[in-house]
Every structure is written in C-alpha cells, then in structure tokens.
Amino acid sequence: MGLVVPFYVHPYPDELLGSWLYRIEAHSVASIRQYAKGEFQKNIARAAWRDMVSREKTFLSVLNGLDVEYDDVILNLTTYPYWLRFHSSKNFDFNKLSHGSELPELFVRKRKAALPRLMPLLPHIKRLCPTCLDEDCQKYGEPYLHRAHQLPFVSVCYRHDDTLVSRCPACRAFLQMEATFTSAPLICSCGHDYRKSAVTKNQKHEAFGRLAKFSASALMSKSLVDACNVSFSFFDFELQDAGLVDRNHFREYLENVYGWRASKAIVTLNAQRSDSYTYSEKLQSPISEYRAPQICAFLASKMADFSAFRLKFKEFSADKTETRTSEKKVRLPPQIPQSVEQARHVVLDFCQDKIKQTRSEIYRRRKPLYWYLMLNDRDWFDKNFPTFSKFSARPIPTVASDRERIFEAIRGSDNNIVSQWANRAQQEFYRASIRDVEWLKERKKETYEEHKREQKNQSRRSAIMILKELKQAFDVMKANMEKGLHVSPQDLPRYLITINQNQLDYYVRTNSDIRAYIQERGGQLFEGVVFNRFKACWT
C-alpha cells in the first residue's frame, strides 16, 4: 500500500529537506515514519534524510506518495547544488534536465573517484537567523530551516547580515541536527526565545558575510555547471596566481581573512559539530578532500561577488577546452612489466608521440616501469634514455639497504597504514615490489595487523574521552535543573560538544561502560528513568 497524504504541504523558499519532512509530519494525520516502518521495516527517523539522500527504495516510495520527483527534491531542497557547483562528474545544465535522467555524481579531488557516501557533507548542527525566524513566523505562520544557513563555514545570514545562532545563549545547549525530521525551534527547552537572540559581530564578520553571500549564490545559481576537473584547475590556477604555492601559504592567507582557527578548519576540512571551529592538529587532509568550502572561502575574499567569479571562470573554461583539444595525452597501464621485452615496448610506445621524453618524466609518470628497467635492463635504458654521467655511474642500493630504509619508514610513520610508510620510502618500496615481493608482502601484512590493533586501542581511548564529556554534560544539565531551567532526557545530545546523537548511539550500542554510565547518571538525574526509556527519548 502506498503512502497517502490528505493534503500537500508546500516547501517554503530555500527550505531544507528535513525541515519540510518535519512539517509534513506535524501537519498531516498520515505519518511518513509509520509508513516506512510498516512497509519497509525501516526507522527513517535515523536514516539521515535531513539533506542529500541517495535513490533508495524507501525514499523514492515516500516521494511518490508525496507526488514529487526525486530530482526536484534534491535540486531544490538540499545542499546538493552547492557541492555540484565544484564537484560535478560532468557538465550539467539545470534547464535541460529531463524526466528520468541521472543527476551527476559528486567527484572528490581525486579526479575519477566518486564520492563514496554523503554523510560527511551533511550539516551536523542547526544554524538559525533570528530575523529570518521572526519574518517566517509573520509570513508563513511557522519557522523552518534554510538551506543557505547550513552550508559549510557559513556563520552569517546572507540576507540580514545577522550572526547565525547554533546554541542557546541562555543554557548554552547546542542545536543538534536531527537525522531526518529537523525542526526550526522558536523556544529553547529552558524558555529562551531564539528570535530575541542578541546579534553579535566580531572583527571578521564582514569576511564571513561575503562568504555567506558567495556560498548562497553557489547554492542557488542555475547557471551551467562545468565538470570538476575544470573547477579544480581554475582553483589551482587562482592559488598560483596569488602566490600560494602550498597548503601552509594557503592557510596563512585564510588566517588573515577569517582568523587562525577558522583557517585551519577550512584547510583540514574536519566535520563541524559545534559552534566553534574544529580542525585537525596536522595541517593535512587526504587527496579525496572536498574542495568546495576552500574554493568558496578563497574566491569570496578575492572577487566582488559570485557573478564576477562566473565571468572569470567562463573565460578560463573556454581556454581550458581549447587546450584540451590541442593536446593528446598518453596513458600507460599501471601494471609492473612481466618481461624485459614488454618493458621496452611500453616505454617506447610511451615516448613515440613526444618530441623529447626525459628519463625523469618516465620516473614521474611510471615509477614501476622506471625501476623495472633500472633493475633488469639498465644498459639498454642508459643508452636510449641517457642521464647525467654522475647519475649513470651511481650504483643501485642493495636489497638489504632497501629493507633497512623501509623499516625506518615504518617506525617513523604516525600510524601503520601502508600508504603512509610506502610514501616515506617511495623508491625503496617500488624496488622491493619488483625484486623483493614476498618480503614486502609480509611487511604489509604485519603493518595492517598492527594498524587494526591500534584502531582498537584508539576506540578505547575515545570511549574514555566520551565518558569525560558525558560527565560534563550531565553536570551542566544538573546545574541547569537546579537553576530552575527545564531539562529533559532528550536534551543530552545537545550538551555534548564533540559528538552528535548518531555517534552517541553508536557508542551506546558498542560500549558497555558508556551504556552503564548513562543508565546510572540518567537514572539519578531523572528519578529512576530506565536505560531503554532514556535512549528512546532521543528518537
């Protein structure tokens, strides 16, 4: 049996998907969550439908009952267009979208790696504009969450220039984002009216105001979207033009604009789960990083507005297209050659369309091929691809020295992930993969097992930190109750700083110490509330 809703609840301008679903539940006698549980045995209250959702069967069935198309929902009720602007797998025209066509995948920085999951992109805390809340209540009779307020590193309303509220000014409880049905609260459980929150502005307010307007324009613009390789190339070109040659220079530039804490958060791209910016202690992030927040933060500080960016980007894109058509790229298979004849054939084929192909270029683009020839056919390699005499006479390190260097790299790595220690001893790793294969396999196996043990130890350390945070949260809740403020069991996730509700639920399910502590403190604070009831209050 399909979902039947008595009347259609229209989404408001720039409304977030989870906010719209919440209002449908609030205004209709037909319950979406009961339908999903009865038909698909799925608890969608925890399904993370608040923003971008994949084409799963349950979600499509619900949309069919609401008589709306999946593409319309994703393009108009989620932050997907913001990420699509810079991470699209292909060119996309909003005006040529046809029924049944597939929306482009989101590609991360590794050019041909599709985004594995959407969870890292979803907002974790609510951000409210006091003026928007008041205007929405006057115009529509109820508040709702705006998409543009939930974009990464946006802390200012793009319309009213108000600082967005993400925690109660009175009791300091966070506005944690629910997984699916997300409401826009007017009154905190302590009694504070969010519409009366004081509007504060710091010295970086103007910069964050420009970022908010630029990000909102990127979200709402219906102009043509270029594939992400062009967007990434444009961003890299602009960084080079500004003299920002590495990540440290980029962070220093952002620090002058947004402050040191925000700059580190933007560069390291940690998930933002509180009203203060969080960042990785090390100034690094993986190659699969999401670049949209960095692009918006940088361009918002450099260009007058989004229109100026589109004009300059259009010129760059045209030049890029002309360059691509005039160049022919040669891609080689990544396998290690199986014979000297195959290695010679591959390297000659690689060089046939090049006027001059240097030895260093072969090393840069095909390290396994380079080292195979150096180890097994060096005389031919030196003759056909000569190098400087002082390098040609240099002996190749022995297997024993390569093993010693790899051991040093393993000891010097922060963790035992193979990719990290292999990068620290890159040349030794490639040589071992050709002439010392079995030994290298053993080292990979050993470090993998050590990495798994370290992960377990890290889980134990995380549990200890979470227990400390739970103690602080219960202490604050108790203090607020003693002050006469209203505090209920479902408020617990709002008093946590570094983890959200879903993470807390995970630790409750997997860690008996955390489960026992919540049962003990919850029972004391709320007069014998049993654990099952206490947990049910979060849903």
Order of alpha helices (4+ residues) and beta strands (2+ residues): alpha-alpha-alpha-alpha-alpha-alpha-alpha-alpha-alpha-alpha-alpha-alpha-alpha-alpha-alpha-alpha-alpha-alpha-alpha-alpha-alpha-alpha-alpha-alpha
